[in-house]
Amino acid sequence: MGRMCCVSVINTVDTSHEDMIHDAQMDYYGTRLATCSSDRSVKIFDVRNGGQILIADLRGHEGPVWQVAWAHPMYGNVLASCSYDRKVIIWKEDNGTWDKTHEHSGHDSSVNSVCWAPHDYGLILACGSSDGAISLLTYTGESQWEVKKINNAHTIGCNAVSWAPAVVPGSLIDQPSGQKPNYIKKFASGGCDNLIKLWREEEDGQWKEEQKLEAHSDWVRDVAWAPSIGLPTSTIASCSQDGRVFIWTCDDSSGNMWSPKLLHKFNDVVWHVSWSITANILAVSGGDNKVTLWKESVDGQWVCISDVNKGQGSVSTSVTEGQQNEQ
């Protein structure tokens, strides 16, 4: 018996972008939507109560804009964007007006991914580039940003970066109350060398490669470290040009033993993977112009619970467990 799930398209936003949209991100409160496009613009919409009011049309990039990322609202209304023009721009709203607050131009090629660290660490942005490097921008106050760079993080290029949650695995069970946890900053990256790499910050502030995760046979297009409430298992999703999506899990506290499980083999490139806030549902979008939603069943199998056709806004929920397990 296949489990059905009804996913309805709540709202469709006509962005009036003049070219392909590459990313769309809701802010922390779900009231605003940021989009970016090959038309070189970043747009911000108020989407409260099903509406769509254009708040800002941000111009500053000189090439296609690949990704946008909202910072945590404790730092105000801050948005990062990255582009083929080799630049990362950080935008900030002040008294209702959005302006460029910082521009990072330290890469030699397209910047493909930006991701803010958990807010517990301060305002830190990881940026992955086609030049193979990953840069980390840390806000030090008074409009100043410190830059650290991991050169040759991925040969040929880095396509994606994703931070580990600021939660110590197992702390839900083991953490003594009242004791401040010993956070270790970590993030994952995916590249054109078919690898996922895990990075950690050393005590001297330098970044060190901690792990290489090998399973994909073509470029890794996206990585997504799952949110956590402090259970012992850490989870990362990855997707690739090879059409495969893997779920990586690590149960040991040292973080050294990661095992991959094939979620599904699609017939086309898979561009993006994204976790729900509770980390129990994974959204997957691919070259077939569909978004599929996946959930882990009690027996540990990943099951497709619905798929959404991006183009038409229509929804198909007829995929059964049995069909999906015949991968």
N, C-alpha and C positions, 0 to 999 in steps of 0.2 A: 504494500500500500504506500503510495507516494504521498508525502506531506505537501499540502498546498499552502501557499502564502500569498495574500493579496497585497501588492504594492501599488499604490496609486500615485500618479503624478500630481502633486499638489499645485504646482505653479510652473508656468513656462515664462521665461523672461526673454523678451525681444531686446537684445543688447544693442542693435544697430551697429555692431562691429562690421567693418567693410571687408573682412577676410576671416579665415578660419580662427575659431576660438581654441586656445590650447589648454586653458585652465580656468576653473571657477571655484572659488572658496568662500564659504560662509564665515562670518566672524564668530567670535566666542559665544555671543548671545543669539546668533541665528537671525539677526535683524538686518544685516547687510551682506551683500554679495559682491565680491571683487572678481572681475574677469580680465583676461588678457588675450591678445590676438596677434596674428601676423600683420595686422594693420598698424602695429607699433604702439598701440595705446593700451592703457590700463583703465578700466571703468569700475566705478563703485556705485551700487544701487541700494536704495532703501527698499527692502522686500517685506516689510511688516504688513500683516493682515492681507497677504496675497497681492499687495501692490508692487509696483516697480518704478521707483522714482530715481532718475539719474542724479546722483549727488556730485560726482566728480568724473572728469574725463582727463586722465593724467598723461601728459605728453613729455617725453624726455628720452625715450629709447629711440635708437636709429635702426632697429631691425625687429624681426619677429620677437614677441615677448612670450617666453615659454611657460613661466610659472609665477604664481603669486603666493604669498604666505602672510597671514595675520600674526602679529605679536600678541601676547597676552594683554588684556585690557588694563592690567595694573600699571602698564607702561604708557597708557594713553592709547589713542587710535593710531597705530603704526602698521604699515604694510610694506613688505619687501617684494621686489620684482626682479626677474633676471631675463637676459635677452641674448640673442645671437650677436648683438653688437659688442659682446665681451664685458658688458657692464651689469652691475647690481645697483639698483636704486632703492633707497629706503625713503618712504613717503610718510609724512606725519600730518595729522589734522590739528589745526590750532584755531580756536574760535570759529569753527565751521568751515575753514578753508584748508584744503589739502595742498601741501607743497613738498618739494624734494628737500629732505633734511640731510641726506648723505649719498654720495655716489662712490662706489668702489670700482676701480678700473684696473685691478691688479692681475687680470687674467689675459692670456694671449689668444684665446679662442672663445667660442660660444659658452655662455654660462647656462647650464641646463636645469639646475635644480637649486632651490633655496628652502631652508627649513630652520625655524626658530627652535632653540633649545627649550626644555622645560623652564617655566618662569622662575623656579627656585634658584636657578644658576645665575640669574641676571639676564640682561638682553644680549644674547649671543646668537649669531646667524651663521649656519654652515652653508657653503656654496660649492657646488660641484661643476666642473668645467670640462669641455672637450680638450683642453690642453693637458688633461691628466691630473691636474692639481685640485685640491680641496682647500678653500680658504675659510677661516673662522674669524668673524668680525665681532668684537666685544665692545659694547658701549661703556666708556670709562667716565662719562659725565661731561657736561659743558660742550656738547656737540662733537666730542672726540671719540673716535673708534680705533681700537687696537686691532692689528691684523696679524694672524698667524697663518702660515701656509704649509700644507702637506704636499710637497712636490712629488710627482710620479706616484700618486696614490693608485691610479689605474692607468696602465699603458693604453694608448690611443684615446682614452677619454673617460670621464665620470658622468654618468647619466642621472644619478639619484642619490640623495642623502636623507637619512631619517634618524632622529634622536631616540635613544632608549629613554623610557620614562624615568623620572626621578624617584624611583621606588626601589628599595633593596629587595631582590627576589627572596621570598620567604618571610619578609618582615611582618606580614599580617599575622603570622603564627609566632615568630620568634622574637620580634622586637620588644625589648623591655620598655615599659611605658615611661614616658618622661625623658627618655634618652634620645639625643639628637642622632639621627642615622648618619652613617658615614657614606655620603654620596660619592660615587665615582662617575664622572661624566663619560658617557659612551655614545657613539652613534654608528650607524651602518651606512655603507655606500655600495652602489652597484655600478659596474662599468662595462666598457667595450672589450675587456679581457675575459668576459663571461663569468667574472667573479663577483661575489659579495664579500666585502671586507668589513670587519668590526674594528673600531678604533676606540682607544681609551686615553684619557688624560693622565699623564704621570704626575708624581708629586712636584716635579720641577716645572710643571706647566706645559711640557712638550707632549705632542700627540704620538702615540705608538700603535702600530698595527698589532691587534691582539689575535685575530683569527682570519682565515680565508675559508669561505664556504663555497664548495665546488659541487655543482650539479647541473647547471645550465650549459647548453651546447652552443649558445649564441649570445649576443649582447644582452646584458641585464638592463631592462628598461626602467624598473622601479623596485624599490624596497620600502617596506613599511613595518616599523617596529610596533608591536601591539601595545596598547595601553595596559596598565597593570594596577591591581589593588594590593599587590604584595604577596600573591601566591607564589609558590616555589618555582613554577615554570615560566621561562621567558619565551616569547614567540615573535618570529619575524616572518612576513610574507614577502615573496619575491616573484617577479614576472619577467618574461624575456621575449626577445625576437623569435626564440624557438617555439613559441606558442604554449609554453608550460608555466604553470603557477605552482610554486612549492611553499609549503608551510614548514618552517624550521623551528624546532623546539629544543630548549636546553633545560635540563632538570637539576644539574649540579651547581652548587653555589659558586664554584670557581669560574663558571661561564665558559668552560673550555670544550665541552662535548655537545655539539649541535647535530641534530639528526633531521634530514629532510624527508618530507612526505609529499608525494605528488598529489596536489589538489585536483588538477584536471589538465589534460592536453587539448588545447584549442586548435582550430584549423588555421589560425592567423596569428600575427604578432599580438602580444598582450602589452598594452601601454602602461596601465596604471592599476595599482592595488591600494585599497583604502579601508581601514578598520572603523567600525562603529565605536562610539565612545566607550561602550562596555566590553569591547573586544570580542564579542561573540558572533558578530557578522562581518564578513569580508566582502567588499564590493570590488568587482573586477571589470575593467573596461578594455576592449580590444579592437582590433582592426575590422571585426565584423560589425562594427557600429552598434554593439549591444553592451549593456551593463548587466552583469549577473551577480546575484547575491548568494553567498554560501554560508552555511552554518555547520558546525561540528555536531554530529549526532552522538548519542550516548556511547555507542561502540567505537567512537574515535574516527568514523568515516566522515569526510566532508561532503555535504549534500547541497545541491543547488535548490534554493527555496523559491527563486523567481528570476525572471530576466526581463529587463526593461529595454525596449527598442529606443535608442537615443533619438533617432531621427524623428519618429512620429509621435513620441510620447505615449505610445500604446504599451500595454503590459501583457506579457505572457506568463502564466503561472502553472502551466500544465506539465512541467518537467517533474518526473517522478524519481524517487530514490533509485529504483531499479535501473532506469535508463542511464542515470548519471554514473552508476557504478560500473557500467560496461565500457570504461574508458579505454 
